[in-house]
Amino acid sequence: MEAIEFLIEGRQEQFRTAPISPVDLLALQMQTDLENFEQTKILFTFALEHTQVKMGESWKPVKTPGREIYMPLGIEEDFEALNNICVWFLDNVISKVFQKSSE
């Protein structure tokens, strides 16, 4: 999957999707029961760890994989921004997997 750049409402930073293994993306289909807390947590963590933010001339992960480190600084307290990133990811990345799987 090629990187897709995007903006979210309320933030000035530029975001993009990070490289995602096709196997990881396919496996993520099994983690989409939004009524199950643990599966939802896995899905949102995946979205934030596979979204990057442009910081100067480089791209950094919004959430450092396996750690509670977020970029840009302070975004971990901006729940609206985190929600907007996750919703964008679900609509523009995850939903594409389900379209293919339903054919």
C-alpha positions as a Markdown table, in Angstrom:
| # | Residue | x | y | z |
|---|---|---|---|---|
| 1 | Met | 0.0 | 0.0 | 0.0 |
| 2 | Glu | 1.4 | 3.4 | -1.0 |
| 3 | Ala | 1.5 | 6.2 | 1.6 |
| 4 | Ile | -1.6 | 8.4 | 1.5 |
| 5 | Glu | -1.1 | 12.0 | 2.8 |
| 6 | Phe | -4.0 | 13.7 | 4.6 |
| 7 | Leu | -5.0 | 16.5 | 7.0 |
| 8 | Ile | -7.4 | 16.4 | 9.9 |
| 9 | Glu | -9.6 | 19.1 | 11.2 |
| 10 | Gly | -8.3 | 21.2 | 14.0 |
| 11 | Arg | -4.6 | 20.4 | 13.3 |
| 12 | Gln | -2.0 | 22.1 | 11.1 |
| 13 | Glu | 0.3 | 19.1 | 10.7 |
| 14 | Gln | 0.4 | 16.9 | 7.7 |
| 15 | Phe | -0.2 | 13.2 | 8.2 |
| 16 | Arg | 0.3 | 10.1 | 6.1 |
| 17 | Thr | -0.1 | 6.4 | 6.3 |
| 18 | Ala | 3.0 | 4.4 | 7.1 |
| 19 | Pro | 4.0 | 1.3 | 5.2 |
| 20 | Ile | 1.7 | -1.6 | 6.1 |
| 21 | Ser | 2.4 | -5.3 | 5.5 |
| 22 | Pro | -0.4 | -6.9 | 3.4 |
| 23 | Val | -0.4 | -9.8 | 6.0 |
| 24 | Asp | -0.9 | -7.3 | 8.9 |
| 25 | Leu | -3.6 | -5.5 | 7.0 |
| 26 | Leu | -5.5 | -8.8 | 6.2 |
| 27 | Ala | -5.0 | -10.0 | 9.8 |
| 28 | Leu | -6.5 | -6.7 | 11.1 |
| 29 | Gln | -9.9 | -7.8 | 9.6 |
| 30 | Met | -10.1 | -10.1 | 12.6 |
| 31 | Gln | -9.7 | -7.2 | 15.1 |
| 32 | Thr | -12.7 | -5.1 | 14.1 |
| 33 | Asp | -15.3 | -5.9 | 16.6 |
| 34 | Leu | -15.9 | -2.3 | 17.8 |
| 35 | Glu | -18.0 | -3.6 | 20.7 |
| 36 | Asn | -15.0 | -5.5 | 22.2 |
| 37 | Phe | -12.7 | -3.2 | 24.1 |
| 38 | Glu | -9.5 | -5.2 | 23.6 |
| 39 | Gln | -10.1 | -5.5 | 19.8 |
| 40 | Thr | -11.0 | -1.9 | 19.5 |
| 41 | Lys | -7.8 | -1.0 | 21.4 |
| 42 | Ile | -5.7 | -3.2 | 19.0 |
| 43 | Leu | -7.4 | -1.5 | 16.0 |
| 44 | Phe | -6.8 | 2.1 | 17.3 |
| 45 | Thr | -3.2 | 1.3 | 18.4 |
| 46 | Phe | -2.6 | -0.1 | 14.9 |
| 47 | Ala | -4.0 | 3.0 | 13.3 |
| 48 | Leu | -1.9 | 5.4 | 15.4 |
| 49 | Glu | 1.2 | 3.3 | 15.0 |
| 50 | His | 0.7 | 3.2 | 11.2 |
| 51 | Thr | 0.1 | 6.9 | 10.8 |
| 52 | Gln | 3.0 | 9.3 | 10.5 |
| 53 | Val | 3.2 | 13.1 | 11.0 |
| 54 | Lys | 5.5 | 15.4 | 9.1 |
| 55 | Met | 8.0 | 17.0 | 11.5 |
| 56 | Gly | 10.3 | 19.4 | 9.6 |
| 57 | Glu | 11.7 | 17.3 | 6.7 |
| 58 | Ser | 11.1 | 13.9 | 8.3 |
| 59 | Trp | 8.1 | 11.7 | 9.1 |
| 60 | Lys | 7.6 | 10.3 | 12.6 |
| 61 | Pro | 5.0 | 7.8 | 13.8 |
| 62 | Val | 2.1 | 9.4 | 15.6 |
| 63 | Lys | 2.5 | 6.7 | 18.2 |
| 64 | Thr | 5.8 | 4.9 | 18.6 |
| 65 | Pro | 5.1 | 1.2 | 18.2 |
| 66 | Gly | 5.0 | -0.6 | 21.6 |
| 67 | Arg | 5.5 | 2.5 | 23.6 |
| 68 | Glu | 3.3 | 5.4 | 24.9 |
| 69 | Ile | 5.3 | 8.1 | 23.0 |
| 70 | Tyr | 3.3 | 10.4 | 20.7 |
| 71 | Met | 4.2 | 13.0 | 18.1 |
| 72 | Pro | 3.8 | 15.8 | 17.7 |
| 73 | Leu | 4.3 | 16.6 | 21.4 |
| 74 | Gly | 1.0 | 17.0 | 23.3 |
| 75 | Ile | -1.2 | 15.2 | 20.7 |
| 76 | Glu | -1.8 | 12.5 | 23.2 |
| 77 | Glu | -4.0 | 15.0 | 25.1 |
| 78 | Asp | -5.9 | 16.1 | 22.0 |
| 79 | Phe | -8.5 | 13.3 | 21.9 |
| 80 | Glu | -10.4 | 14.9 | 19.1 |
| 81 | Ala | -7.3 | 14.8 | 16.9 |
| 82 | Leu | -6.5 | 11.2 | 17.8 |
| 83 | Asn | -10.1 | 10.3 | 17.1 |
| 84 | Asn | -10.0 | 12.1 | 13.8 |
| 85 | Ile | -6.8 | 10.2 | 12.8 |
| 86 | Cys | -8.4 | 6.8 | 13.7 |
| 87 | Val | -11.6 | 7.6 | 11.9 |
| 88 | Trp | -9.7 | 8.7 | 8.8 |
| 89 | Phe | -7.6 | 5.5 | 9.0 |
| 90 | Leu | -10.7 | 3.3 | 9.4 |
| 91 | Asp | -12.5 | 5.0 | 6.5 |
| 92 | Asn | -9.6 | 5.2 | 4.1 |
| 93 | Val | -7.4 | 2.1 | 4.9 |
| 94 | Ile | -9.4 | -0.5 | 6.8 |
| 95 | Ser | -12.6 | -0.1 | 4.8 |
| 96 | Lys | -10.6 | -0.9 | 1.6 |
| 97 | Val | -9.8 | -4.4 | 3.0 |
| 98 | Phe | -13.4 | -5.1 | 3.7 |
| 99 | Gln | -14.5 | -4.0 | 0.2 |
| 100 | Lys | -12.0 | -6.6 | -1.2 |
| 101 | Ser | -13.0 | -9.3 | 1.2 |
| 102 | Ser | -16.7 | -8.9 | 0.4 |
| 103 | Glu | -16.3 | -9.5 | -3.3 |
